Structures are given as C-alpha cells and as structure tokens.
Amino acid sequence: MNPDLVVVAARAWLGTPYRHRASTPGAGCDCLGLVRGVWRALYGAEPMAVPAYRASPRDPEFAGALRTAAERFLLAESGPLAAGQVVLFRLSGMAEAKHCGILVSADRFIHAQEKLGVVEANLTDGWARRVSGRFSFP
C-alpha cells in the first residue's frame, strides 16, 4: 500500500475524541479504532468483527490479541521506521503490546490517547523504547 495514502487517511482522524472501542471519525475512537478506520478508508469493509476488549493496559484477558491480529491482517516490517507503518507499543512494563499508532515519518506518529484524542506526536525515546512490532498495510 502506498504510504502516502495511509498517512492521509490517518491524518483525517486528527482531532477525533478518545472513545474506548469506537471507530467513527470526528465522533470517537481508540487506538485500534484509528487503525480500523484507516483500513476502511483504504479497503472498504474491515476484515473481521472486533471482539470486546477492556481499556486497561493491565488486563491480561486479551494479552497478545493486538499482535495476533496485526500478524494476520498486516505485513511484518523490519529495517528503518517508515511512514505508513502501523506500530505496536508495550505500555506500563507489560510484555504484550496494548497500544498502536501509525507512523507519518520515522520520528512522528498518529495515535489515539485518552484525554487527548487522536493526535500527531513525536516518536520520542520513551515511545521508541516501547515499540514491540511494526507492520504495513497489504
């Protein structure tokens, strides 16, 4: 997939408020809802129904589910960070990824964050240390 199209689709969500399990541009989404929305913009229908999940990053019930879905529907990436890639993040010392975003460049990404909504942010050292996987849209 053309990375420029991915970035344009992701930027269309900027300013959307944070809403757990939502995926409606301008009305609300969480980090997964952002990626789901970009998928819909690129391909139409989503590839699967999303099961219920909790907002807490410490919830062990769905540990590994984000990575499993990424491995199933996206293409694993290696090498340098690049625009258009979906990045998975570990949070709060957790072993499994519980957050995701979309790179707009090697040092900036878009994600949905509680209290902030969908924002474009710097991929600081703190965020970069938490990256646990990178994928691209097929």
N, C-alpha and C positions, 0 to 999 in steps of 0.2 A: 504494500500500500504506500502511496506517495506520502511521505512525512508531512509535507506542507498541508495536505488535506486534513490530516489528523490534527495538526496544530490549529488550523482554522476552526475545525469542529469543536475542539476543546475550548478555545477562546470564546466561542459563542455562549458558553456556560458561565463566564466570569460574572460575578455579582449575584449568582443564584444563592439563596439562603441554604444553610445546612438543615437537612431534614433526614433523619435516620430512615433508611430503606426506600427513600423516594428517588425518582429519576425523571423529573419534569423541569425543563429549562425555565428559569425565571421564577419558578414556584418553590423548588426544593430538591436537594439531592444530598447523598453522602458520597464518600469516595468511590464506592463501587457503582453507585448511580451515575456518576460522571462518566466512568468508563463504559457503562451500559449505554448511556446516551450518545456517546461518540460512536460506539458500534452501530447504533440505529441510524445515525447520520451517514455513516459510510456504507452500510449494507442493507438497511431496512429492518426487518424483524430480528429480535435477539435470538441467539442460537438455543437457548433453554430458559425455562422458568427458574427464577432465583428462589432458593429455599429461604425460609425465615432465618434470620440471624440476629444476634444481640449486638448492641452498640459497644459494650465493654470490651476493651482490648485484652482483658484478662480472662474472658470467657473461654474455657478450654473445649466447649462442646463442638465448635466448628474449626478447631485448630487444623491448619493445613488446607482448608477448603478454598481459600483465595488462590493459593499456589496451584492446587489441583485444577481449578477452573482455567487459570492462565495457561497451564501446560496443555490443556485440552483444546482451547479455542484460539490461542495466540502462538506466535513463533518465538522460541527461546532465542535470546540475543547474547552475544559476547563481544569483546572488543570495546572500543570507546563508546561513551554515552553519546546518544544522538537524538535529535528532535523526532518526535512521533512515537518514541518508545514508551511503553507502559512500565512503570517502576513499582516494585513491591517493597514495602518497608516493614521492618520489625519495630514494634513500639514497646516501651516500658520494659526492656530487657527480655521480652518474650522470644521464644525460639522460632515461632512461626510468624509469617507476615500477616498483619492485621490492617494494613493501610495501603493505598495505592494512589498513583498520580500519573500524569502524562508529561513527559519532557517536552519543552518547547525549544530547548537548546541543551548543550552539555552542562550548563550551570543554572538552568531555570526550569521550573516545572509548575504545572497547574494541578491543584488538588482541592478537595472539599474538606474543610476543617471546622469542627464545632466552634460556634461563636463567631466565626469569620465568614463562613460560606465558601463559595468557590473563588479561589484567589490564585494569582500567579506569584510565585515566590522564588527566592534564590535557593539553589541546592547547596546549602551551607555544609560545612564539615559535619555538623551534627546530623543533618538529614542524610548525607552521603554515607556515613558510617552505618546507618540503619538499612541501606538498600540490601535486599536479600534476593532480588531477581529482576531481570529485565526481559521484556517481550515486545514484539512488534505485532501490529495488526496484519493478518494474512493478505 
